[in-house]
């Protein structure tokens, strides 16, 4: 088991060099993904609208994000005469920084064996991973509010107020939708949540299906994406909170938005779809007694995990594919659904998601307690029972929110905000 020991702080310089390498590589990958997500959005929207999209700069338009970045760097910066200069410059920075640092606690691959020890594929495996993301991601709204207020523009200020109201409304539902995940995993560390899904024998999207749907809706609202783009509704507020911004400061808001999308997509993949875990037990591994094991024998003896570079690479590609799917979902929904009215957004958050998330957490808690009382251990049968209960809750939720609008036809019954 000695070769499977985790790289520790005691390794000194090697530890810091490896950590610095992980930070550099992941920051580069995040920024590259953000840049090319903008291209993907433009190409997908063009496909949906039956047009070509950007295809002139470089082969198949692949250099378009680089051209856009150079354009924003070289454009003239503007500063409104009546704006508060310090806070006007501070706003984009406050919006961008939280969006980039939240990715640090998300595990993105199976551990990598090296000659110095086993390197966990996570930048900072802090014991409060989920709480860290919730705390920092909600700080991004401060940049939006300060930008709208400092612009001294009534439309920008209205967009900032909408952003703060929307964040408060859906942050509560987001947190409540995570309670079921934390109860089932028994931990707030994201690496532990991945291991618990391996031990359960199924990803949490099945036993916590309604929790996933609620989290998905709240994540769209938290990132201000259609149909929840109230803070920048161009038909009502010109372009909302960033109306007075130009050049690179304008671009920083979009970097923050796409970085939030990337973090939310990675978080959905980690919390509900196993993170870097792939189907089957061949890549199952978790820490026990300071070493990586694949599980236990019937007698309770730990089974050493087989670590390899190809497993690390395969799990990273799996994690990237899951995250990419949710990024595509973000884009597809933006160009498919119309924008909600503001009263509909508030009603959905406070009157529907909040009470349902609270009730669902109580149902999951009661089910877990009942299964424990019956002596059913944490495993596949445990997850199967929860899947049935959550499936019933999900169907009830769909029919409640639909109110006869989609399932029974558009002309029947009253719908949300109708």
C-alpha positions as CSV (number, residue, x, y, z in Angstrom):
1,X,0.0,0.0,0.0
2,X,3.0,2.2,0.3
3,X,3.0,3.3,-3.4
4,X,-0.6,4.4,-3.0
5,X,0.1,7.0,-0.2
6,X,-1.3,10.4,-1.0
7,X,1.1,13.3,-1.6
8,X,1.2,15.3,1.6
9,X,2.3,18.7,2.7
10,X,5.4,17.1,4.2
11,X,6.8,16.6,0.7
12,X,7.6,20.3,0.8
13,X,8.8,21.8,-2.5
14,X,7.4,18.9,-4.6
15,X,3.9,19.5,-3.2
16,X,4.0,23.2,-4.0
17,X,5.4,22.7,-7.5
18,X,2.7,20.1,-8.3
19,X,0.0,22.4,-6.8
20,X,1.3,25.3,-8.9
21,X,1.3,23.2,-12.0
22,X,-2.4,22.1,-11.3
23,X,-3.4,25.8,-10.8
24,X,-1.7,26.9,-14.0
25,X,-3.0,24.1,-16.2
26,X,-6.6,24.3,-14.9
27,X,-6.7,28.1,-15.1
28,X,-5.5,27.9,-18.7
29,X,-8.1,25.2,-19.5
30,X,-10.9,27.2,-17.8
31,X,-10.1,30.3,-19.7
32,X,-9.7,28.4,-23.0
33,X,-13.1,26.7,-22.4
34,X,-14.7,30.0,-21.6
35,X,-13.3,31.5,-24.8
36,X,-14.5,28.6,-27.0
37,X,-17.9,28.3,-25.3
38,X,-18.6,31.7,-26.8
39,X,-17.9,30.3,-30.2
40,X,-19.9,27.2,-29.5
41,X,-22.9,29.4,-28.4
42,X,-22.7,31.4,-31.7
43,X,-22.4,28.2,-33.8
44,X,-25.2,26.4,-32.0
45,X,-27.5,29.5,-32.2
46,X,-26.7,29.7,-35.9
47,X,-27.7,26.0,-36.3
48,X,-31.0,26.5,-34.4
49,X,-31.8,29.6,-36.5
50,X,-30.7,27.9,-39.8
51,X,-27.7,30.2,-40.6
52,X,-24.0,29.7,-40.7
53,X,-22.5,31.6,-37.8
54,X,-18.9,32.7,-37.5
55,X,-16.8,30.8,-40.0
56,X,-14.3,33.3,-41.5
57,X,-11.5,33.7,-38.9
58,X,-9.3,30.7,-39.2
59,X,-10.3,27.2,-40.3
60,X,-14.1,26.8,-39.6
61,X,-14.0,30.0,-37.6
62,X,-11.9,28.4,-34.8
63,X,-9.8,31.6,-34.3
64,X,-12.9,33.8,-33.8
65,X,-12.5,33.9,-29.9
66,X,-8.9,35.1,-30.3
67,X,-10.0,37.8,-32.7
68,X,-12.8,38.9,-30.3
69,X,-10.3,39.1,-27.4
70,X,-7.9,41.2,-29.4
71,X,-10.8,43.5,-30.5
72,X,-11.9,44.1,-26.9
73,X,-8.3,44.8,-25.8
74,X,-7.8,47.3,-28.5
75,X,-11.2,49.1,-28.4
76,X,-11.5,52.5,-26.8
77,X,-12.5,52.5,-23.1
78,X,-15.3,54.8,-22.1
79,X,-16.2,56.2,-18.7
80,X,-19.4,58.1,-18.2
81,X,-18.9,61.6,-16.9
82,X,-21.3,61.1,-14.0
83,X,-20.2,57.6,-13.1
84,X,-18.3,56.8,-9.8
85,X,-14.9,56.0,-11.3
86,X,-13.5,53.7,-8.6
87,X,-16.6,51.5,-8.2
88,X,-17.2,51.6,-12.0
89,X,-13.7,49.9,-12.4
90,X,-14.2,47.7,-9.4
91,X,-17.5,46.1,-10.7
92,X,-16.1,43.9,-13.5
93,X,-13.3,42.7,-11.2
94,X,-15.7,41.7,-8.4
95,X,-17.9,39.8,-11.0
96,X,-15.0,38.0,-12.6
97,X,-12.8,36.9,-9.6
98,X,-15.4,34.7,-7.8
99,X,-16.4,33.0,-11.1
100,X,-12.8,31.9,-11.7
101,X,-11.7,30.7,-8.2
102,X,-14.8,28.5,-7.5
103,X,-13.4,25.8,-9.8
104,X,-10.6,25.1,-7.3
105,X,-12.5,22.7,-5.2
106,X,-14.0,20.5,-8.0
107,X,-12.3,17.1,-8.5
108,X,-11.8,16.7,-12.3
109,X,-10.2,13.2,-12.6
110,X,-9.1,10.1,-10.8
111,X,-5.9,10.5,-8.8
112,X,-2.6,10.4,-10.8
113,X,0.2,8.1,-9.6
114,X,3.6,9.6,-9.8
115,X,7.1,8.8,-8.5
116,X,6.5,11.2,-5.6
117,X,3.2,9.7,-4.6
118,X,-0.5,9.9,-5.6
119,X,-1.5,13.3,-6.8
120,X,-5.3,14.1,-6.3
121,X,-6.8,15.7,-9.4
122,X,-8.2,18.7,-7.5
123,X,-6.5,22.0,-6.8
124,X,-7.8,22.4,-3.2
125,X,-9.5,19.5,-1.5
126,X,-11.0,21.6,1.3
127,X,-13.4,20.0,3.8
128,X,-16.1,22.5,3.0
129,X,-16.2,22.2,-0.8
130,X,-19.9,22.7,-1.4
131,X,-20.1,25.6,1.1
132,X,-17.1,27.2,-0.5
133,X,-18.7,27.2,-3.9
134,X,-22.1,28.5,-2.6
135,X,-20.3,31.3,-0.7
136,X,-18.1,32.5,-3.5
137,X,-20.5,32.1,-6.4
138,X,-23.0,34.3,-4.6
139,X,-20.4,37.1,-4.2
140,X,-20.4,37.6,-8.0
141,X,-23.7,39.6,-7.7
142,X,-21.8,42.3,-5.8
143,X,-19.9,43.1,-9.0
144,X,-23.2,43.3,-10.9
145,X,-24.8,45.5,-8.3
146,X,-21.8,47.8,-7.9
147,X,-21.5,48.1,-11.7
148,X,-25.1,49.1,-12.2
149,X,-25.1,51.6,-9.3
150,X,-21.7,53.1,-10.3
151,X,-22.9,53.7,-13.9
152,X,-25.4,56.3,-12.7
153,X,-27.8,55.1,-15.3
154,X,-31.4,54.2,-14.3
155,X,-31.6,51.2,-16.7
156,X,-28.3,49.8,-15.4
157,X,-29.4,50.4,-11.8
158,X,-32.7,48.6,-12.4
159,X,-30.7,45.6,-13.9
160,X,-28.5,45.6,-10.8
161,X,-31.6,45.5,-8.5
162,X,-33.1,42.7,-10.5
163,X,-29.8,40.7,-10.2
164,X,-29.7,41.1,-6.4
165,X,-33.4,40.1,-6.0
166,X,-33.0,37.1,-8.3
167,X,-29.9,35.9,-6.5
168,X,-31.6,36.1,-3.2
169,X,-34.7,34.3,-4.5
170,X,-32.9,31.4,-6.1
171,X,-29.9,31.1,-3.7
172,X,-32.4,29.8,-1.1
173,X,-33.8,27.2,-3.4
174,X,-30.3,26.2,-4.6
175,X,-29.2,25.6,-1.0
176,X,-32.3,23.6,-0.2
177,X,-32.0,21.4,-3.3
178,X,-28.5,20.5,-2.1
179,X,-29.7,19.3,1.3
180,X,-30.8,16.0,-0.1
181,X,-27.3,15.5,-1.6
182,X,-25.6,16.3,1.6
183,X,-27.9,14.0,3.6
184,X,-27.2,11.1,1.2
185,X,-23.5,11.6,1.1
186,X,-23.0,12.6,4.7
187,X,-20.3,15.1,3.7
188,X,-19.9,18.5,2.1
189,X,-16.5,17.7,0.5
190,X,-16.9,17.1,-3.3
191,X,-14.4,14.2,-3.4
192,X,-16.4,12.4,-0.7
193,X,-19.6,13.0,-2.7
194,X,-18.0,11.3,-5.8
195,X,-16.9,8.4,-3.6
196,X,-20.4,8.0,-2.1
197,X,-21.9,7.7,-5.6
198,X,-19.4,5.0,-6.4
199,X,-20.3,3.1,-3.2
200,X,-24.0,3.5,-3.8
201,X,-23.7,1.9,-7.2
202,X,-25.6,4.7,-9.0
203,X,-25.2,8.4,-9.6
204,X,-27.3,10.7,-7.4
205,X,-29.4,11.9,-10.4
206,X,-31.5,8.8,-10.0
207,X,-32.2,8.6,-6.2
208,X,-32.3,12.4,-6.1
209,X,-34.0,13.2,-9.4
210,X,-36.2,16.0,-8.1
211,X,-33.3,17.6,-6.3
212,X,-31.4,17.6,-9.6
213,X,-34.2,19.3,-11.5
214,X,-34.5,22.0,-8.8
215,X,-30.8,22.5,-8.7
216,X,-30.7,22.8,-12.5
217,X,-33.5,25.5,-12.6
218,X,-31.8,27.5,-9.8
219,X,-28.4,27.2,-11.5
220,X,-29.9,28.8,-14.6
221,X,-31.3,31.6,-12.5
222,X,-28.0,32.1,-10.6
223,X,-26.0,32.5,-13.8
224,X,-28.6,35.0,-15.3
225,X,-29.1,32.9,-18.4
226,X,-32.2,32.8,-20.4
227,X,-35.0,32.4,-19.6
228,X,-33.8,34.1,-16.4
229,X,-31.8,37.0,-17.9
230,X,-33.8,39.7,-16.1
231,X,-30.8,41.8,-15.1
232,X,-29.9,42.4,-18.8
233,X,-33.2,42.1,-20.6
234,X,-32.5,44.2,-23.7
235,X,-36.2,44.6,-24.6
236,X,-36.7,46.4,-21.2
237,X,-33.3,47.7,-19.9
238,X,-31.2,48.3,-23.1
239,X,-28.5,45.8,-21.9
240,X,-29.1,46.1,-18.2
241,X,-26.4,46.5,-15.6
242,X,-23.5,46.7,-18.1
243,X,-25.1,49.3,-20.4
244,X,-22.4,51.9,-19.9
245,X,-19.4,49.4,-20.2
246,X,-17.2,49.0,-23.2
247,X,-14.1,47.2,-24.5
248,X,-12.4,44.8,-22.0
249,X,-14.5,45.8,-19.0
250,X,-17.6,44.8,-21.0
251,X,-15.9,41.6,-21.9
252,X,-15.1,40.8,-18.3
253,X,-18.8,40.5,-17.5
254,X,-19.1,37.9,-20.2
255,X,-16.0,36.0,-19.0
256,X,-17.6,35.9,-15.6
257,X,-20.9,34.7,-17.0
258,X,-19.4,31.9,-19.0
259,X,-17.1,30.9,-16.1
260,X,-20.1,30.7,-13.8
261,X,-21.8,28.5,-16.5
262,X,-18.7,26.2,-16.5
263,X,-18.5,26.0,-12.7
264,X,-22.3,25.3,-12.5
265,X,-22.0,22.6,-15.2
266,X,-19.0,21.0,-13.5
267,X,-20.9,21.1,-10.2
268,X,-24.0,19.4,-11.6
269,X,-21.8,16.7,-13.1
270,X,-20.1,16.2,-9.8
271,X,-23.1,16.3,-7.5
272,X,-25.6,14.3,-9.6
273,X,-23.6,12.4,-12.3
274,X,-20.7,11.0,-10.4
275,X,-18.1,13.7,-11.3
276,X,-15.1,11.9,-12.9
277,X,-16.6,8.5,-12.1
278,X,-17.5,6.4,-15.2
279,X,-20.0,3.5,-15.4
280,X,-18.7,0.3,-13.9
281,X,-16.5,-0.4,-10.9
282,X,-13.2,-0.4,-12.7
283,X,-12.4,3.2,-11.7
284,X,-13.8,3.1,-8.2
285,X,-11.4,4.4,-5.7
286,X,-11.5,6.3,-2.4
287,X,-9.3,7.1,0.5
288,X,-9.4,4.8,3.5
289,X,-6.7,4.8,6.2
290,X,-4.5,7.2,4.3
291,X,-4.4,5.0,1.1
292,X,-6.5,4.6,-2.0
293,X,-8.7,1.5,-2.0
294,X,-11.3,0.1,-4.5
295,X,-13.6,-1.3,-1.9
296,X,-13.8,-4.0,0.8
297,X,-14.0,-7.8,0.7
298,X,-16.8,-9.7,2.5
299,X,-14.6,-9.9,5.6
300,X,-14.1,-6.1,5.5
301,X,-10.5,-6.2,4.3
302,X,-9.6,-3.1,2.1
303,X,-9.0,-3.9,-1.6
304,X,-6.1,-1.8,-2.9
305,X,-7.0,0.4,-5.9
306,X,-5.2,0.1,-9.1
307,X,-4.1,3.6,-10.2
308,X,-2.8,4.4,-13.6
309,X,-2.2,7.3,-15.9
310,X,-4.7,6.0,-18.5
311,X,-7.4,5.8,-15.8
312,X,-6.7,9.4,-14.9
313,X,-6.9,10.5,-18.5
314,X,-10.1,8.4,-19.2
315,X,-11.9,9.8,-16.1
316,X,-10.8,13.4,-17.0
317,X,-12.3,12.9,-20.5
318,X,-15.5,11.6,-18.9
319,X,-15.8,14.5,-16.6
320,X,-15.2,16.9,-19.5
321,X,-17.9,15.2,-21.5
322,X,-20.4,15.5,-18.7
323,X,-19.5,19.2,-18.1
324,X,-19.7,19.8,-21.9
325,X,-23.2,18.3,-22.0
326,X,-24.5,20.8,-19.4
327,X,-22.8,23.7,-21.2
328,X,-24.6,22.6,-24.4
329,X,-27.8,22.4,-22.4
330,X,-27.2,26.0,-21.2
331,X,-26.8,27.2,-24.8
332,X,-29.6,25.1,-26.2
333,X,-32.2,26.4,-23.7
334,X,-31.1,30.0,-24.2
335,X,-31.9,29.8,-27.9
336,X,-35.1,27.7,-27.4
337,X,-37.1,29.2,-24.6
338,X,-38.5,32.8,-24.4
339,X,-37.7,35.1,-21.5
340,X,-39.9,35.0,-18.4
341,X,-41.7,38.0,-17.1
342,X,-40.2,39.4,-13.9
343,X,-43.2,38.5,-11.8
344,X,-43.1,34.9,-13.2
345,X,-39.4,34.6,-12.1
346,X,-40.2,35.7,-8.6
347,X,-43.3,33.5,-8.4
348,X,-41.3,30.5,-9.5
349,X,-38.6,31.1,-7.0
350,X,-40.6,31.9,-3.9
351,X,-44.0,30.1,-4.4
352,X,-42.9,27.0,-6.1
353,X,-39.2,26.0,-5.8
354,X,-38.8,27.1,-2.2
355,X,-41.7,25.1,-0.7
356,X,-41.1,22.1,-3.0
357,X,-37.4,22.0,-2.2
358,X,-38.1,22.2,1.5
359,X,-40.8,19.4,1.3
360,X,-38.5,17.2,-0.8
361,X,-35.7,17.5,1.7
362,X,-38.1,16.3,4.4
363,X,-39.3,13.4,2.3
364,X,-35.7,12.3,1.5
365,X,-34.7,12.6,5.2
366,X,-37.7,10.5,6.3
367,X,-36.9,7.9,3.6
368,X,-33.2,7.6,4.7
369,X,-34.2,7.3,8.3
370,X,-36.8,4.6,7.5
371,X,-34.3,2.6,5.5
372,X,-31.8,2.8,8.3
373,X,-34.4,1.7,10.8
374,X,-35.2,-1.3,8.6
375,X,-31.6,-2.3,8.5
376,X,-31.1,-1.6,4.7
377,X,-27.4,-0.7,4.3
378,X,-26.1,2.0,2.0
379,X,-25.9,0.4,-1.4
380,X,-27.7,-0.5,-4.6
381,X,-31.0,-1.5,-2.9
382,X,-30.9,1.6,-0.7
383,X,-30.5,3.7,-3.8
384,X,-33.2,1.8,-5.7
385,X,-35.8,2.6,-3.0
386,X,-34.8,6.3,-3.0
387,X,-35.1,6.3,-6.8
388,X,-38.7,5.1,-6.7
389,X,-39.6,7.7,-4.0
390,X,-37.9,10.5,-5.9
391,X,-39.5,9.4,-9.2
392,X,-42.9,9.8,-7.6
393,X,-42.0,13.2,-6.3
394,X,-40.6,14.3,-9.7
395,X,-43.8,13.2,-11.5
396,X,-45.9,15.1,-8.9
397,X,-43.7,18.2,-9.4
398,X,-44.0,18.1,-13.2
399,X,-47.8,17.9,-13.1
400,X,-48.0,20.6,-10.4
401,X,-45.8,23.1,-12.3
402,X,-47.3,22.3,-15.6
403,X,-50.8,23.0,-14.5
404,X,-52.2,21.6,-17.7
405,X,-50.2,23.8,-19.9
406,X,-47.9,21.4,-21.7
407,X,-49.1,17.9,-20.9
408,X,-52.8,18.7,-21.5
409,X,-52.4,21.4,-24.1
410,X,-51.7,25.1,-24.2
411,X,-55.4,26.2,-24.1
412,X,-56.3,24.3,-20.9
413,X,-56.0,25.7,-17.4
414,X,-54.1,28.5,-15.7
415,X,-50.3,28.5,-15.8
416,X,-47.6,30.2,-13.8
417,X,-48.0,34.0,-13.9
418,X,-50.9,33.6,-16.2
